[in-house]
Amino acid sequence: MSRKLKKGYFVRGEFVAEGSERDTELKAELKGTDDQSRTDLKRESTELQKLGEALLALRIDLLERLPLTDKLKDAIAEAKRITNFEGKRRQMQFIGKLMRKLETTEVEQVRAALDEQSNGSAADNLALHQAEVWRDRLISQDDAAGQWIALYPTTDTQQLRALIRQARKDAVPEIAGAAVRHGRPYREIFQMVREALMAIPEPDAAIHPSTFSPSREAS
């Protein structure tokens, strides 16, 4: 025989049974609260519930950086293990309840971590942009390789110069007027430069390539 469902409603992702102690508390809280305030509270609660759900997919390194309580971290780990639909739903409600206890600054850090996972950190994005600029300079300008090596002396000089030579050959169209073909060396130069930029830089290595004066392009 199926179990009779309790009458109730959801508030901030939490199921509240009618006539329960929690129901009495919420009704007491709502007395004297205008409709706009109730709407704002509901919107804020829904957002926090979604943030809590998103934390389940957050990378471990980003999750560990967040100032979350052990109780919340344990709840997130437990939610990842649960496969039963009803059990998962109840666990997510519990996570939502814990999320509502976070300080505003902690919530902002959660948002920042999720944004970093989706879009990359500012440092990552800057490194990608600089890697593109350096790659193009290394291929087009004769003195760029020397400047790069001076900034990053641990670079495999022989490999870098070999890749540059091949990339310049690939950049010459086989048929006049045809589009430039970017082959493996072009991609490997980018990867080499990006890895160096993503590593801990030397004091002078943070110089952006655009700060150097233009030089003669390779013919």
Backbone bond lengths (Angstrom), bond angles and torsions (degrees), N, CA, C in turn:
res aa  C-N    CA-C-N  psi(-1)  N-CA   C-N-CA  omega(-1)  CA-C   N-CA-C  phi
1 M - - - 1.468 - - 1.524 108.93 -
2 S 1.334 115.36 130.72 1.459 119.02 -176.99 1.516 111.00 -70.07
3 R 1.332 115.16 147.33 1.449 121.19 -179.89 1.520 110.04 -77.18
4 K 1.326 116.11 134.49 1.463 121.06 -179.71 1.518 109.99 -70.42
5 L 1.340 115.02 127.40 1.457 119.78 -178.12 1.519 110.89 -72.43
6 K 1.302 115.87 141.42 1.453 120.96 177.86 1.521 109.72 -77.31
7 K 1.327 115.38 144.31 1.457 119.34 174.56 1.517 108.78 -79.72
8 G 1.303 115.06 140.81 1.460 118.39 179.88 1.511 111.74 177.56
9 Y 1.301 116.27 -160.14 1.455 122.00 -176.27 1.526 108.44 -157.68
10 F 1.354 115.33 168.14 1.457 120.80 -179.95 1.525 109.51 -106.00
11 V 1.307 116.22 135.25 1.460 123.07 175.12 1.511 107.89 -132.24
12 R 1.346 116.19 118.13 1.462 120.88 -179.93 1.524 111.42 55.18
13 G 1.335 115.80 39.13 1.453 120.42 178.09 1.515 114.16 80.87
14 E 1.327 118.06 2.01 1.466 122.77 -176.88 1.527 109.63 -108.78
15 F 1.339 117.08 130.46 1.462 120.45 177.23 1.524 109.10 -79.67
16 V 1.313 115.30 127.93 1.469 121.28 -179.59 1.521 108.49 -118.62
17 A 1.314 116.19 117.56 1.464 120.72 179.33 1.523 109.50 -76.70
18 E 1.335 115.44 137.85 1.456 119.71 179.05 1.529 110.32 -63.57
19 G 1.338 115.80 135.03 1.441 120.59 179.79 1.514 114.80 85.58
20 S 1.339 116.13 -3.42 1.459 119.70 -179.99 1.523 110.38 -79.15
21 E 1.318 115.64 169.72 1.466 120.70 178.40 1.522 110.54 -62.20
22 R 1.331 116.14 -38.35 1.463 120.56 179.83 1.530 110.19 -65.99
23 D 1.331 116.36 -37.75 1.459 121.54 178.64 1.532 109.71 -61.46
24 T 1.315 116.18 -43.34 1.467 121.32 179.29 1.527 110.88 -63.49
25 E 1.360 116.33 -41.51 1.463 121.01 -179.88 1.521 110.92 -62.96
26 L 1.338 116.40 -45.78 1.466 120.64 -177.71 1.523 111.37 -65.01
27 K 1.312 116.21 -41.34 1.461 119.35 179.89 1.529 110.48 -64.58
28 A 1.336 115.62 -35.56 1.467 119.57 177.89 1.527 110.17 -66.98
29 E 1.357 116.03 -39.00 1.466 120.55 -179.90 1.522 111.09 -65.47
30 L 1.337 115.74 -36.12 1.451 120.06 -174.62 1.527 113.62 -77.94
31 K 1.315 116.92 -15.41 1.459 119.44 178.85 1.538 109.95 -63.25
32 G 1.269 116.82 126.48 1.458 120.36 178.79 1.527 112.72 84.11
33 T 1.325 117.72 2.74 1.462 120.79 178.88 1.517 109.27 -97.47
34 D 1.336 117.15 129.25 1.463 118.79 -177.05 1.527 110.62 -76.90
35 D 1.344 114.94 167.57 1.462 120.69 -175.46 1.519 112.06 -61.73
36 Q 1.348 117.17 -37.46 1.458 120.63 -178.47 1.516 110.61 -64.35
37 S 1.331 117.30 -42.31 1.459 121.34 179.36 1.524 110.70 -63.42
38 R 1.333 116.00 -40.21 1.455 119.62 178.45 1.516 110.94 -63.31
39 T 1.330 115.80 -41.27 1.470 120.41 179.16 1.522 110.71 -63.60
40 D 1.320 117.06 -42.87 1.458 121.29 179.23 1.522 111.29 -63.23
41 L 1.341 116.62 -42.14 1.458 120.81 179.43 1.524 110.99 -63.59
42 K 1.329 115.36 -41.56 1.459 119.89 179.86 1.520 110.99 -64.77
43 R 1.350 115.78 -42.46 1.467 120.47 179.69 1.532 110.47 -63.54
44 E 1.324 116.56 -44.56 1.458 121.03 179.62 1.530 110.94 -63.42
45 S 1.313 116.00 -41.22 1.454 120.71 -179.81 1.522 111.23 -64.41
46 T 1.326 116.50 -42.27 1.463 121.26 179.28 1.526 110.97 -63.09
47 E 1.323 115.82 -41.26 1.465 120.23 179.32 1.524 111.20 -63.52
48 L 1.333 116.52 -43.18 1.460 120.22 179.58 1.528 111.20 -65.03
49 Q 1.324 116.13 -36.51 1.462 120.26 177.22 1.528 110.10 -62.44
50 K 1.319 117.05 -43.14 1.468 121.30 179.50 1.529 111.15 -66.93
51 L 1.323 116.78 -38.12 1.464 120.13 177.31 1.529 110.05 -62.34
52 G 1.326 115.56 -41.07 1.458 119.95 178.28 1.509 111.45 -62.30
53 E 1.325 117.46 -40.46 1.465 121.75 177.96 1.527 110.63 -65.56
54 A 1.337 116.78 -39.11 1.462 121.23 -179.10 1.530 112.02 -66.13
55 L 1.338 116.69 -26.90 1.462 120.44 -179.73 1.530 112.02 -63.19
56 L 1.319 117.17 -23.14 1.465 120.09 179.89 1.529 111.76 -65.45
57 A 1.350 115.87 -26.67 1.465 120.16 -178.82 1.527 112.28 -100.80
58 L 1.331 117.52 4.16 1.465 120.71 -178.39 1.525 110.31 -74.63
59 R 1.335 115.81 139.82 1.459 120.57 178.23 1.518 110.63 -57.71
60 I 1.335 115.51 146.15 1.462 120.84 -177.42 1.521 111.98 -57.71
61 D 1.347 117.70 -43.21 1.462 119.70 -177.44 1.522 111.76 -64.17
62 L 1.329 116.91 -35.82 1.461 120.21 178.32 1.523 110.92 -74.25
63 L 1.334 116.56 -36.96 1.457 120.41 179.31 1.524 111.29 -64.86
64 E 1.319 116.49 -40.23 1.464 120.52 -178.00 1.526 111.98 -68.18
65 R 1.321 117.45 -23.89 1.461 120.81 178.60 1.514 112.95 -76.02
66 L 1.325 116.84 -19.09 1.465 119.92 -175.97 1.528 111.37 -77.13
67 P 1.333 116.81 143.47 1.471 121.50 -179.42 1.524 111.70 -82.06
68 L 1.337 116.81 56.84 1.453 121.25 -179.28 1.525 110.11 -90.79
69 T 1.308 116.36 152.03 1.454 120.06 177.17 1.525 109.54 -69.74
70 D 1.319 116.14 156.43 1.463 120.24 177.64 1.528 110.14 -60.62
71 K 1.310 116.23 -34.20 1.459 120.78 -179.47 1.521 111.02 -62.72
72 L 1.333 116.59 -42.11 1.457 120.58 179.51 1.526 110.66 -70.45
73 K 1.326 117.04 -41.80 1.464 120.03 178.61 1.524 111.03 -62.72
74 D 1.324 116.54 -40.53 1.468 120.44 178.08 1.529 110.36 -65.24
75 A 1.324 116.39 -38.32 1.462 120.61 179.64 1.525 110.79 -64.74
76 I 1.331 116.13 -38.84 1.469 120.78 178.39 1.535 110.01 -66.01
77 A 1.330 116.16 -44.26 1.465 120.36 179.03 1.525 110.79 -62.01
78 E 1.327 116.87 -40.46 1.467 121.45 179.72 1.520 110.60 -66.45
79 A 1.332 117.35 -40.04 1.470 121.55 179.52 1.526 111.08 -61.59
80 K 1.335 116.94 -34.96 1.462 120.76 179.16 1.523 111.39 -66.53
81 R 1.331 115.82 -29.43 1.464 119.86 -177.59 1.531 112.99 -83.73
82 I 1.320 116.85 -25.47 1.465 120.85 -176.11 1.527 110.95 -74.51
83 T 1.322 116.45 130.25 1.464 121.47 178.87 1.530 111.98 -110.57
84 N 1.319 117.21 -22.02 1.453 121.62 178.97 1.526 110.11 -67.04
85 F 1.329 116.93 131.66 1.465 120.92 -174.79 1.526 111.73 -59.71
86 E 1.333 116.34 -50.38 1.456 119.88 -177.37 1.522 111.12 -65.50
87 G 1.346 115.94 -40.08 1.458 119.62 178.39 1.512 111.40 -64.03
88 K 1.337 116.11 -39.49 1.466 121.43 178.15 1.529 110.17 -63.74
89 R 1.329 116.05 -43.69 1.453 119.80 -178.35 1.528 111.07 -61.88
90 R 1.317 116.69 -44.03 1.457 120.52 -179.95 1.534 111.25 -65.83
91 Q 1.330 115.56 -38.18 1.461 119.14 179.30 1.524 111.01 -66.43
92 M 1.342 116.71 -37.61 1.466 119.83 178.54 1.518 110.95 -68.04
93 Q 1.317 117.22 -32.84 1.462 119.98 174.94 1.530 110.32 -64.22
94 F 1.332 114.70 -39.23 1.463 119.50 179.06 1.531 110.17 -65.64
95 I 1.318 116.62 -41.47 1.467 120.90 177.85 1.525 109.91 -62.91
96 G 1.341 116.73 -41.23 1.457 120.37 177.77 1.519 111.68 -60.71
97 K 1.318 116.37 -38.75 1.458 120.99 178.30 1.521 110.75 -63.57
98 L 1.342 116.37 -41.46 1.469 120.77 178.84 1.526 111.12 -69.08
99 M 1.322 116.65 -34.67 1.462 120.63 179.05 1.525 111.01 -63.41
100 R 1.318 116.68 -34.16 1.461 120.48 -178.76 1.521 112.46 -70.56
101 K 1.315 116.24 -11.65 1.464 120.55 178.63 1.536 111.96 -91.80
102 L 1.339 116.84 -5.41 1.461 120.08 -179.25 1.523 111.28 -72.47
103 E 1.321 114.98 149.98 1.466 120.46 173.91 1.527 109.04 -74.06
104 T 1.328 115.72 160.02 1.468 120.21 -179.09 1.519 111.80 -57.79
105 T 1.337 117.64 -41.39 1.462 121.03 179.93 1.534 111.38 -64.67
106 E 1.318 116.56 -34.15 1.463 120.69 179.34 1.528 110.67 -70.15
107 V 1.325 116.06 -38.65 1.465 120.47 177.30 1.524 109.86 -63.52
108 E 1.330 117.23 -41.00 1.465 121.38 179.00 1.525 110.83 -63.10
109 Q 1.327 116.99 -36.47 1.459 120.39 178.33 1.519 110.87 -67.76
110 V 1.325 116.40 -35.31 1.464 120.35 175.74 1.527 109.88 -63.12
111 R 1.333 116.07 -46.18 1.467 120.24 179.07 1.528 110.85 -60.53
112 A 1.334 116.14 -42.07 1.466 120.81 -178.78 1.529 110.88 -63.69
113 A 1.332 116.74 -40.27 1.466 120.70 179.73 1.522 111.07 -65.74
114 L 1.324 117.28 -41.12 1.464 121.17 178.11 1.519 110.83 -66.54
115 D 1.325 116.48 -37.93 1.468 120.65 177.76 1.523 110.77 -66.57
116 E 1.336 116.16 -39.09 1.462 119.99 178.79 1.521 110.80 -63.57
117 Q 1.320 116.42 -39.47 1.463 119.09 179.18 1.525 111.14 -65.95
118 S 1.334 116.32 -36.73 1.461 120.58 -177.78 1.520 112.80 -77.76
119 N 1.317 116.41 -40.26 1.467 120.49 -171.70 1.522 114.54 -117.01
120 G 1.339 117.80 -5.64 1.452 120.39 -176.55 1.521 110.39 85.17
121 S 1.313 115.41 155.90 1.457 119.34 179.35 1.522 109.90 -76.40
122 A 1.312 116.03 164.14 1.466 120.35 178.42 1.523 110.41 -59.97
123 A 1.348 116.89 -37.84 1.462 120.71 179.82 1.527 110.91 -65.94
124 D 1.346 116.11 -40.59 1.463 120.19 178.77 1.517 111.00 -63.06
125 N 1.341 115.67 -45.59 1.460 120.03 -178.63 1.526 111.49 -64.58
126 L 1.331 116.49 -37.91 1.463 120.24 178.23 1.526 110.44 -65.74
127 A 1.346 115.77 -41.54 1.464 119.98 179.67 1.526 110.71 -63.22
128 L 1.322 117.27 -39.65 1.465 120.82 178.84 1.526 110.67 -62.82
129 H 1.324 115.66 -44.07 1.466 119.47 179.88 1.523 110.85 -64.34
130 Q 1.320 116.96 -45.63 1.461 120.34 -179.37 1.524 111.14 -65.63
131 A 1.334 116.72 -34.96 1.467 119.79 178.69 1.528 110.55 -63.79
132 E 1.323 116.82 -38.99 1.467 120.67 178.00 1.530 111.04 -64.52
133 V 1.345 115.06 -42.96 1.466 119.58 -179.31 1.530 110.42 -65.43
134 W 1.349 116.30 -45.96 1.462 120.21 -179.70 1.533 111.20 -63.58
135 R 1.315 117.47 -42.58 1.468 120.35 179.00 1.525 110.87 -56.01
136 D 1.344 115.87 -48.01 1.462 119.94 -178.60 1.523 111.34 -65.13
137 R 1.349 117.67 -37.61 1.467 120.56 179.13 1.518 111.05 -69.03
138 L 1.321 116.34 -40.98 1.462 119.59 -179.49 1.525 111.68 -61.79
139 I 1.316 116.22 -35.14 1.466 120.14 -179.58 1.527 111.48 -80.14
140 S 1.314 117.77 -35.56 1.467 120.60 -172.61 1.527 114.81 -94.04
141 Q 1.358 118.57 -21.75 1.463 120.22 -173.62 1.527 111.03 -120.12
142 D 1.318 115.59 131.33 1.466 121.50 -175.20 1.528 113.19 -63.61
143 D 1.326 117.83 -36.92 1.458 119.94 -174.41 1.538 113.30 -90.24
144 A 1.335 118.31 -2.02 1.457 121.54 -176.29 1.526 112.07 -65.98
145 A 1.339 116.46 -36.66 1.465 119.75 -179.05 1.524 110.72 -62.64
146 G 1.333 117.13 -42.45 1.451 120.83 178.44 1.516 112.33 -63.29
147 Q 1.341 115.69 -39.31 1.468 119.98 178.51 1.526 110.75 -66.32
148 W 1.333 116.31 -41.54 1.457 120.12 179.37 1.528 111.11 -63.46
149 I 1.308 116.57 -46.30 1.470 121.17 -178.03 1.528 110.63 -64.05
150 A 1.346 116.88 -34.24 1.456 119.68 178.13 1.534 110.45 -64.98
151 L 1.318 116.67 -35.10 1.462 120.99 178.71 1.524 112.17 -79.08
152 Y 1.328 115.95 -35.21 1.466 121.54 -177.85 1.532 109.57 -126.78
153 P 1.311 116.61 76.56 1.474 120.86 -175.37 1.523 114.62 -64.72
154 T 1.319 118.67 -14.92 1.467 120.37 178.98 1.529 111.87 -82.31
155 T 1.329 116.99 -1.99 1.462 121.11 179.03 1.537 110.19 -61.80
156 D 1.325 116.18 141.43 1.461 121.70 173.92 1.527 106.80 -72.76
157 T 1.330 115.95 92.98 1.467 122.31 -173.36 1.521 112.62 -57.97
158 Q 1.317 116.02 -45.39 1.462 120.23 -177.43 1.531 111.11 -62.57
159 Q 1.325 116.04 -44.60 1.464 119.47 179.50 1.527 111.37 -64.97
160 L 1.341 116.66 -43.10 1.454 120.21 -179.23 1.521 111.37 -60.65
161 R 1.350 117.32 -47.14 1.464 119.92 -178.03 1.532 111.14 -66.19
162 A 1.318 117.00 -34.63 1.467 120.09 177.92 1.530 110.56 -66.27
163 L 1.316 116.36 -41.54 1.463 120.29 178.40 1.526 111.16 -65.19
164 I 1.330 116.38 -39.08 1.466 120.34 179.23 1.524 110.32 -63.22
165 R 1.343 116.77 -45.04 1.473 120.30 179.94 1.523 110.82 -59.75
166 Q 1.335 116.73 -44.48 1.460 119.77 -178.16 1.526 111.03 -69.45
167 A 1.334 116.65 -37.99 1.465 120.15 179.46 1.521 110.89 -64.19
168 R 1.336 117.23 -35.81 1.466 120.74 177.94 1.529 110.86 -68.09
169 K 1.323 116.55 -37.11 1.471 119.51 176.79 1.519 110.50 -65.77
170 D 1.351 115.84 -41.72 1.463 119.94 -179.73 1.523 111.99 -65.41
171 A 1.339 115.76 -26.51 1.467 119.69 -176.34 1.525 112.32 -75.44
172 V 1.333 117.39 -12.04 1.465 120.83 178.69 1.530 108.20 -88.52
173 P 1.330 119.40 114.60 1.465 122.36 -177.82 1.525 111.50 -60.83
174 E 1.319 116.97 140.05 1.468 121.10 177.92 1.519 110.31 -68.24
175 I 1.319 115.45 -30.51 1.464 120.70 178.01 1.528 107.70 -119.83
176 A 1.311 116.42 132.24 1.457 120.72 -178.76 1.529 110.96 -56.18
177 G 1.330 114.87 130.11 1.459 119.58 178.51 1.520 113.80 90.60
178 A 1.323 116.54 -8.57 1.465 119.48 -179.43 1.527 110.11 -75.43
179 A 1.313 116.62 160.80 1.455 121.18 -179.38 1.526 110.18 -68.66
180 V 1.328 115.78 149.70 1.461 121.15 179.01 1.532 109.33 -68.65
181 R 1.324 116.27 135.47 1.463 120.81 -179.70 1.522 109.41 -101.14
182 H 1.321 115.76 124.13 1.453 120.67 177.66 1.529 108.75 -103.40
183 G 1.320 115.10 112.79 1.454 119.80 -176.94 1.517 113.33 -100.11
184 R 1.328 114.99 -159.79 1.463 122.09 -177.11 1.524 112.89 -58.29
185 P 1.347 121.34 -44.87 1.470 120.62 -179.71 1.528 112.91 -57.54
186 Y 1.320 116.07 -37.91 1.463 121.18 179.15 1.526 110.28 -59.51
187 R 1.322 115.89 -43.88 1.466 121.05 -179.44 1.528 111.21 -72.49
188 E 1.326 117.46 -36.35 1.460 120.61 -178.18 1.528 112.00 -71.27
189 I 1.326 117.02 -33.64 1.468 119.83 175.08 1.522 109.45 -62.54
190 F 1.321 116.11 -44.84 1.472 120.44 178.62 1.523 110.50 -59.60
191 Q 1.318 117.01 -44.91 1.458 120.72 -178.39 1.518 111.36 -64.37
192 M 1.332 117.56 -42.03 1.454 122.07 179.66 1.530 110.93 -62.64
193 V 1.327 115.58 -45.17 1.462 120.95 -179.29 1.538 110.41 -67.28
194 R 1.308 115.87 -43.16 1.475 119.74 -178.60 1.523 111.09 -62.24
195 E 1.316 117.73 -43.00 1.462 120.56 -179.88 1.524 111.46 -62.05
196 A 1.339 115.63 -37.97 1.473 119.52 179.02 1.522 110.68 -68.10
197 L 1.326 116.67 -40.30 1.460 120.76 -179.28 1.523 112.21 -70.88
198 M 1.321 116.94 -29.88 1.463 120.67 -179.94 1.526 111.99 -77.59
199 A 1.330 116.15 -20.66 1.458 119.90 177.91 1.523 109.15 -73.66
200 I 1.343 116.77 168.91 1.465 120.98 178.06 1.515 108.40 -63.47
201 P 1.329 119.04 118.24 1.462 121.24 -175.19 1.522 113.48 -77.70
202 E 1.319 114.28 153.01 1.461 120.18 169.19 1.522 107.25 -73.52
203 P 1.350 119.04 160.84 1.466 121.25 -176.72 1.512 114.01 -52.23
204 D 1.342 117.66 -40.69 1.460 120.01 -177.13 1.515 112.55 -89.42
205 A 1.337 117.26 -6.47 1.456 120.01 -173.34 1.517 112.01 -77.34
206 A 1.316 117.28 -11.86 1.456 119.44 -178.51 1.524 111.89 -78.86
207 I 1.336 117.25 -1.07 1.458 120.50 -179.99 1.516 109.36 -62.98
208 H 1.307 116.42 126.91 1.454 120.68 -179.64 1.527 109.06 -74.79
209 P 1.347 118.38 142.63 1.457 120.83 -178.66 1.514 114.22 -58.08
210 S 1.333 117.66 -26.15 1.464 119.64 -178.84 1.517 112.79 -70.71
211 T 1.360 117.24 -10.68 1.462 119.77 -179.42 1.520 111.51 -79.02
212 F 1.335 116.32 -15.16 1.461 118.91 178.20 1.534 109.19 -81.98
213 S 1.323 114.33 147.78 1.470 118.17 179.73 1.515 109.34 -71.33
214 P 1.321 117.83 144.37 1.465 121.86 -179.86 1.519 109.72 -59.15
215 S 1.311 115.70 144.52 1.469 120.17 177.07 1.498 109.17 -125.97
216 R 1.320 114.77 176.96 1.461 119.56 -177.89 1.492 110.79 -64.76
217 E 1.319 117.45 131.03 1.455 120.64 177.83 1.510 110.12 -74.34
218 A 1.335 114.29 149.12 1.473 119.45 179.66 1.505 109.56 -68.20
219 S 1.264 114.24 140.43 1.469 118.87 -179.51 1.514 110.03 -85.99
